[in-house]
Amino acid sequence: MRNSAIQHVEAKYLRQDVTSFRSGDSVRVFWKVKEGEKERVQAFEGTVIRKTSGSHRATFTVRKVSFGVGVERIFPLHSPRYEKIEVLSRGRVNRSRLFYLRDLKGKAARVDVQEDPDKAPKAAKAS
């Protein structure tokens, strides 16, 4: 009884426009920042190193390197504070949690890019 009542209330607050992405993808999150009375949108761009499950409690962690310092930020997936999430590139990884990227530097910290068959140029037909 109690569990179904909680799920009913939580269902109202789930976002319907969630972009599909996974660990290893490069994303740009447009987060709403409030400064005093004004509110603006700030982009945070990086690699998704973790995505947790759980209906309204789901989160994802994005890591970027800014001025030589690694910065990680945890975003709630169903938060009304972000405007949108853009997937810049799909990563080809074999793990769901990419914490090993924290120890890597430079080119070694890159993730292989997965080629999309839809966006690949089509071969010219030989006549």
C-alpha positions in Angstrom: 0.0 0.0 0.0 2.6 2.5 1.1 5.0 1.6 -1.7 2.3 2.0 -4.5 1.2 5.4 -3.0 4.8 6.7 -3.1 5.2 5.5 -6.7 2.0 7.2 -7.7 3.2 10.5 -6.3 6.7 10.2 -7.7 5.4 9.4 -11.2 4.0 12.9 -11.5 7.6 14.3 -11.2 9.3 12.1 -13.7 10.5 13.9 -16.9 9.1 12.6 -20.2 11.7 14.2 -22.4 14.8 12.4 -21.1 17.4 11.9 -23.8 18.8 8.4 -24.2 22.5 8.1 -23.5 24.9 5.8 -21.7 28.3 5.7 -20.1 31.1 6.7 -22.4 29.0 9.2 -24.4 30.1 12.8 -24.7 27.2 15.1 -23.6 26.4 18.7 -23.1 24.1 19.4 -20.2 22.3 22.8 -20.2 21.9 23.5 -16.5 19.9 26.5 -15.1 22.0 28.6 -12.7 20.3 31.1 -10.4 22.5 34.2 -9.6 20.6 36.5 -7.3 17.3 37.4 -9.0 18.4 36.3 -12.5 18.5 32.8 -13.9 20.7 31.8 -16.9 21.6 28.6 -18.6 25.2 27.2 -18.4 26.5 24.3 -20.4 28.6 21.6 -18.8 30.2 19.4 -21.4 32.1 16.2 -20.7 32.0 12.4 -20.7 29.4 10.4 -18.9 31.3 8.1 -16.5 28.4 6.7 -14.5 24.6 6.4 -14.8 22.6 5.1 -11.9 19.1 3.6 -12.1 16.1 4.1 -9.9 13.0 5.9 -11.1 13.1 9.5 -9.8 16.4 9.1 -8.0 18.4 8.3 -11.1 21.6 10.3 -11.6 24.4 10.5 -14.0 28.0 11.8 -13.5 29.7 13.9 -16.2 33.5 14.4 -16.1 35.5 17.1 -17.9 39.0 18.5 -17.7 39.1 22.2 -17.1 42.4 24.0 -17.1 44.2 20.8 -16.3 42.0 19.9 -13.4 39.4 17.1 -13.6 35.9 18.2 -12.7 33.0 15.9 -12.1 29.4 16.8 -11.6 26.5 14.7 -10.6 23.2 15.6 -12.2 19.7 14.2 -11.2 18.2 12.7 -14.4 14.6 13.9 -13.7 15.5 17.3 -12.3 13.6 20.4 -13.6 16.8 22.4 -13.3 18.3 21.3 -16.6 17.0 22.5 -19.9 18.2 19.8 -22.2 20.9 17.2 -22.7 22.7 17.0 -26.1 24.6 13.9 -27.0 27.7 15.0 -28.9 29.2 11.6 -29.6 28.5 8.0 -28.7 31.4 6.2 -26.9 32.3 2.6 -27.4 33.1 1.2 -24.0 32.7 -2.2 -22.3 31.9 -1.0 -18.8 29.1 0.9 -17.2 31.3 2.8 -14.8 34.4 4.5 -16.2 36.2 5.5 -13.0 39.5 4.4 -14.5 39.4 7.7 -16.6 40.3 9.6 -13.4 43.8 8.2 -13.4 44.5 8.7 -17.1 45.8 11.9 -18.6 45.9 13.5 -22.1 45.1 11.3 -25.1 44.9 8.2 -22.9 41.8 9.5 -21.2 39.8 9.6 -24.5 37.0 7.2 -25.2 36.7 5.5 -28.6 33.9 7.0 -30.7 31.2 4.6 -32.0 30.4 5.2 -35.6 26.7 5.7 -36.4 25.5 3.7 -39.4 22.9 6.3 -40.1 25.4 9.2 -40.4 28.0 7.3 -42.4 28.5 8.4 -46.0 27.1 6.0 -48.4 29.4 4.3 -50.9 29.0 5.6 -54.5 27.6 3.0 -56.9 30.0 1.8 -59.6 28.6 2.3 -63.0 
